[in-house]
Structures are given as C-alpha cells and as structure tokens.
Amino acid sequence: MGKKIPISVPQQPLQSPFSALSSAGLPEGPPNPDPSSIARKNARVVLRREKARRGGKTVIVISHLPTHLSLAEIEDLSREARKTLGCGGSVHGREIEIQGDQAERVRGYFEAQGYDVAGP
C-alpha cells in the first residue's frame, strides 16, 4: 500500500497549466453588456392551446422560452403575465400555463414584452 496523504493538513495547490500565460499585449475585449439591457427581440416563444386532461378547461401553454432565462426568471415572467392578464396559471418545467382560452391577450402581452410569438 502506498503512502497516504494526510487530509487534516492544508495542502499545496496543484500547478496550474495557465500560470505562465500573460494577457500583456492582447487587445481589449468588448465591454460586458448590462444583463438588464439584453434585447429580447430575437427571443421567440410558442403558444399552444390545450384541453386534454383538464376536465374540458382550456389553457394556453407558452413554450420554447429562451434558454438564457433561469427558472426563477420564468417564474417571475409567469407571475407578471398572470397579474397583467388577471388569470391563473402555473409553471411546469420551462413552460408557462395560463388558464382560459385567451390566446390573443397572451400574444399581446408577450409581444409587448419584446418576444416574437408563434402559434394561435
């Protein structure tokens, strides 16, 4: 059996293969954009009308949300949409469900938010 390394004593960090590299002489990169100013004009969402497994009730499902949105941001977007539209709804995974057959109002809301909307 080989020699064991004690874990109670602080260890030396491993060598970094990038420690000899220098950024001297490289051109300046573009400034980092403010996350709140990122335009959503290329972001596309898809609306889908569903009735199955809902007791005859209709819901509008908003899918294909942009991948840069975190789950917390999707939840906030859903909350604002429900509040603005005056209806109920929920988030399932990366999809938002809005209660009621109100595709035109949902489309208007998401277009006002700067999304390209496809579907009914």
C-alpha positions, 0 to 999 in steps of 0.5 A: 500500500502506498503512502497516504496523504494526510487530509487534516493538513492544508495542502499545496495547490496543484500547478496550474497549466495557465500560470505562465500565460500573460494577457500583456499585449492582447487587445481589449475585449468588448465591454460586458453588456448590462444583463438588464439591457439584453434585447429580447427581440430575437427571443421567440416563444410558442403558444399552444392551446390545450384541453386534454386532461383538464376536465374540458378547461382550456389553457394556453401553454407558452413554450420554447422560452429562451434558454438564457432565462433561469427558472426563477426568471420564468417564474417571475415572467409567469407571475407578471403575465398572470397579474397583467392578464388577471388569470391563473396559471402555473409553471411546469418545467420551462413552460408557462400555463395560463388558464382560459382560452385567451390566446390573443391577450397572451400574444399581446402581452408577450409581444409587448414584452419584446418576444416574437410569438408563434402559434394561435 
